[in-house]
Amino acid sequence: MKLVTAIIKPFKLDDVREVISDIGIDGLTVTEVKGFGRQKGHTELYRGAEYQVDFLPKVKLEIAVQDDQVERLIEAIVGAAKTGKIGDGKVFVYDLLQAVRIRTGEVDDEAL
C-alpha cells in the first residue's frame, strides 16, 4: 500500500477530485495549507501599502491506495492539477505499512 500526498493550487481541487473518482478511487483527505517553493511568495497591495505574502494558500491531498493504483493516480493528479505555471505543486509517495478501518476492523487493502 502507498500513501500519495499532493500539494496543489486550491482552484484545482474540484478537477483533481473528479479525475480521482473517475479512475475508481473512493476516498481522500483534504487539508488547507500554506507554503512556498520556488515561487517565494508575492507582493500585494492593501490600502495603498505594499506587503509581502510569504506563504501561499495550497491544498494538501492525502490518498491511500493499493500499489497497483499508484501510477494511474499520479498521472490523474498531474493531468488535472497542471497549469504550466510556477506553483502547480508536487506529488509525494510514501510506503503505507498498515491501515485499519475503525468501524469494521478491516485491515490493509480491505480497509482502503
C-alpha positions in Angstrom: 0.0 0.0 0.0 1.1 3.6 -0.6 0.1 7.0 0.7 0.1 9.6 -2.1 0.3 13.2 -0.9 -0.3 16.0 -3.4 0.1 19.7 -2.8 -1.9 21.6 -5.4 -3.4 25.0 -6.1 -6.8 25.4 -4.4 -8.8 26.2 -7.5 -7.7 22.8 -9.0 -9.3 20.8 -6.2 -12.6 20.0 -7.9 -10.8 19.0 -11.1 -8.5 16.6 -9.2 -11.3 15.2 -7.1 -13.3 14.5 -10.3 -10.5 12.6 -12.1 -9.7 10.6 -8.9 -13.3 9.5 -8.8 -13.2 8.7 -12.5 -10.4 6.2 -12.0 -12.2 4.4 -9.2 -10.5 5.8 -6.1 -13.1 6.3 -3.4 -11.6 8.4 -0.6 -9.2 11.2 0.0 -8.4 13.7 2.8 -8.1 17.4 2.0 -6.4 19.9 4.2 -6.0 23.6 3.5 -2.3 24.5 4.0 0.1 27.4 3.3 3.6 27.2 2.0 6.1 28.2 -0.7 8.6 26.7 -3.0 10.3 28.3 -5.9 7.5 31.0 -6.0 8.9 32.6 -2.9 5.5 34.3 -2.3 4.5 37.5 -3.9 3.7 41.2 -3.0 0.1 42.5 -2.6 -1.3 46.0 -2.2 -3.7 46.7 0.8 -5.0 50.2 1.4 -2.2 51.7 -0.5 0.6 49.8 1.3 2.5 47.1 -0.4 3.4 44.0 1.7 5.0 40.6 1.1 3.0 37.4 1.2 5.5 34.7 2.1 3.2 31.7 2.4 0.7 31.0 -0.4 -2.5 29.1 0.1 -2.4 25.5 -1.2 -4.5 22.3 -0.7 -2.9 19.1 0.5 -4.5 15.8 -0.6 -3.8 12.5 1.1 -4.9 9.3 -0.7 -4.2 5.8 0.5 -4.1 3.3 -2.4 -3.1 -0.2 -3.3 0.3 -0.5 -5.0 -1.1 -1.2 -8.5 -3.1 2.1 -8.4 -0.2 4.5 -7.7 0.9 5.3 -11.2 -2.6 5.8 -12.5 -3.4 8.1 -9.6 -0.2 10.2 -10.1 -1.0 10.6 -13.8 -4.5 11.7 -12.9 -3.4 14.2 -10.3 -0.7 15.7 -12.5 -3.0 15.9 -15.5 -5.8 17.6 -13.6 -3.7 20.0 -11.5 -1.2 21.2 -14.1 -1.5 24.8 -15.3 2.0 25.0 -16.7 2.8 27.9 -14.3 5.1 28.0 -11.3 3.5 26.8 -8.1 1.4 24.0 -9.6 2.6 21.8 -6.7 4.1 18.4 -6.0 3.2 14.8 -5.5 4.9 12.6 -2.9 4.5 8.8 -2.5 5.2 7.0 0.8 5.1 3.4 1.9 2.0 2.7 4.0 2.7 -0.1 6.5 -0.8 -0.7 7.8 -4.3 0.6 7.5 -7.3 -0.2 9.8 -10.9 0.7 9.2 -12.1 1.7 12.6 -15.8 0.8 12.1 -15.3 -2.8 10.9 -11.7 -3.7 12.0 -10.8 -4.5 8.4 -7.0 -4.2 7.8 -4.7 -3.2 5.0 -6.1 -3.5 1.4 -9.6 -4.3 2.7 -9.5 -1.1 4.8 -8.9 1.1 1.8 
